[in-house]
Amino acid sequence: MKKIRQSGLVGLLFVVVLAVALCAGCGGSKPATTGTAPISPSTSTPTGITTPTTSPAQGSTPASSSNNLPRYTPSTVVSDTPGSLQLTSPDSVQKVTAFYDDALKTGWSIISSSKTAASTNITARKGTTGTTLSVSSTGSGTYISLVTYPI
C-alpha cells in the first residue's frame, strides 16, 4: 500500500512539474508593444519612416510602407503590416475624412464612397493598386484603417 501511494505521489508531482513547465513556456514572453506608443516628433515608426512634426493642415505626411496614401497625423500606429495600416487619432471622423478626401485627389479614382457623421468608407483605385479606407468613431477619437491590394 505504501508503494502505491508513493508511486501515485511521484506521478502527481511529475504532472504538476510538467504543467508548470508548459505554462511557463507558453506565456513567458511579453506582448509586442512596437508601434503602439504615440508617434512623437522626429521619431521613427516600426517601419523606419520618420514622422514629421507638421499637422495634416500644414503638409503631407510620408506614405506608410503598406499603402500609397499618406499616414494621418496626429495618430498612433495600431498595426502596420504589408497591405494594411491601422491607426487611431484623437481627431474627429470629419477631420480625418477631409484629410483623406484631399489625398485621394492625387490620381485616385473613387470606386465607392459612403459617409456618415460616425464613419467613412471609401474604395479607390490608382493604376494597378486598390485601396479601402475606413474611418470610424471610437468615442474618444477615430479609428483609421487603410488596406491596399493589387488589382
C-alpha positions in Angstrom: 0.0 0.0 0.0 2.9 2.4 0.8 4.5 1.8 -2.6 1.2 2.5 -4.4 0.9 5.8 -2.5 4.5 6.8 -3.3 4.2 6.0 -7.0 0.9 8.0 -7.1 2.6 11.0 -5.4 5.6 10.7 -7.9 3.1 10.6 -10.8 1.2 13.6 -9.4 4.4 15.5 -8.9 5.5 14.8 -12.4 2.2 16.1 -13.8 2.4 19.3 -11.8 6.0 19.9 -12.8 5.1 19.3 -16.5 2.1 21.6 -16.3 4.2 24.4 -14.7 6.9 24.0 -17.4 4.3 24.1 -20.2 2.6 27.2 -18.8 5.9 29.0 -18.3 6.9 28.2 -21.9 3.6 29.4 -23.4 3.1 32.7 -21.5 6.6 33.7 -20.5 7.2 36.5 -23.1 5.8 40.0 -23.0 3.4 41.0 -25.8 4.9 43.1 -28.5 4.4 46.8 -27.9 6.2 48.1 -31.1 4.1 50.7 -32.8 1.5 51.2 -30.1 3.0 54.3 -28.5 2.0 57.7 -29.8 4.4 58.9 -32.6 6.3 61.9 -31.3 8.1 64.5 -33.5 11.2 63.1 -35.2 10.5 59.6 -34.1 10.9 56.6 -36.4 8.0 54.3 -36.7 8.3 50.5 -36.7 8.9 50.6 -40.5 11.7 53.2 -40.1 9.7 56.1 -41.5 10.4 59.4 -39.7 7.3 61.2 -38.8 7.4 65.0 -39.4 6.1 67.5 -36.9 3.6 69.0 -39.3 -0.1 68.7 -38.8 -2.4 67.5 -41.7 -3.3 71.1 -42.5 0.3 72.1 -42.7 1.5 69.4 -45.1 1.6 65.8 -46.2 3.0 63.0 -44.2 5.0 60.2 -45.6 3.2 57.2 -47.0 3.2 54.1 -44.9 5.1 51.1 -46.2 1.8 49.3 -46.5 -0.1 51.9 -48.7 0.2 54.7 -51.1 -1.9 57.2 -49.2 -0.2 59.4 -46.5 -0.3 58.5 -42.9 -2.7 60.8 -40.9 -1.1 62.8 -38.1 -1.6 63.1 -35.3 -2.1 59.4 -35.0 -0.9 56.3 -33.2 0.0 53.2 -35.1 -2.0 50.2 -34.0 -0.7 47.9 -36.7 1.4 48.3 -39.9 1.8 45.2 -42.0 2.2 44.8 -45.7 -1.0 45.9 -47.3 -2.7 47.1 -44.0 -2.2 50.1 -41.8 -4.4 50.6 -38.7 -4.2 53.9 -36.8 -6.1 55.8 -34.0 -6.3 59.6 -33.8 -7.8 62.0 -31.3 -9.3 64.0 -34.2 -12.9 63.7 -35.4 -14.1 61.5 -38.2 -14.9 64.6 -40.3 -11.3 66.0 -39.9 -9.7 62.7 -40.9 -12.1 62.2 -43.8 -11.3 65.7 -45.1 -7.6 64.9 -45.0 -8.1 61.7 -47.0 -10.5 63.3 -49.4 -7.7 65.7 -50.3 -5.1 62.9 -50.5 -7.4 60.9 -52.9 -7.4 63.8 -55.3 -3.8 62.9 -56.3 -4.8 60.5 -59.1 -7.1 58.1 -57.3 -10.4 57.1 -58.9 -13.2 56.7 -56.3 -15.0 53.3 -56.9 -17.4 53.7 -54.0 -18.0 56.0 -51.1 -20.2 56.0 -48.0 -20.0 58.8 -45.4 -22.0 59.4 -42.2 -21.3 61.5 -39.2 -19.8 58.4 -37.4 -17.9 56.7 -40.2 -16.5 56.9 -43.7 -15.8 54.0 -46.1 -14.1 54.7 -49.4 -12.8 52.2 -52.1 -10.5 53.7 -54.6 -8.1 52.8 -57.4 -4.9 54.2 -58.7 -3.2 52.3 -61.6 -2.9 48.7 -60.6 -3.4 49.4 -56.9 -6.7 49.4 -55.0 -7.3 50.8 -51.5 -10.1 50.7 -49.0 -10.2 53.4 -46.4 -12.4 53.0 -43.3 -12.7 55.8 -40.7 -14.9 55.3 -37.7 -15.6 57.0 -34.3 -14.2 55.3 -31.2 -15.9 57.5 -28.7 -12.6 59.0 -27.7 -11.3 59.6 -31.2 -11.1 58.0 -34.5 -10.0 54.6 -35.8 -8.4 54.6 -39.3 -7.9 51.5 -41.5 -6.1 51.6 -44.8 -5.9 48.4 -46.8 -4.1 48.2 -50.2 -4.2 45.4 -52.7 -3.1 44.8 -56.4 -5.8 45.0 -59.0 
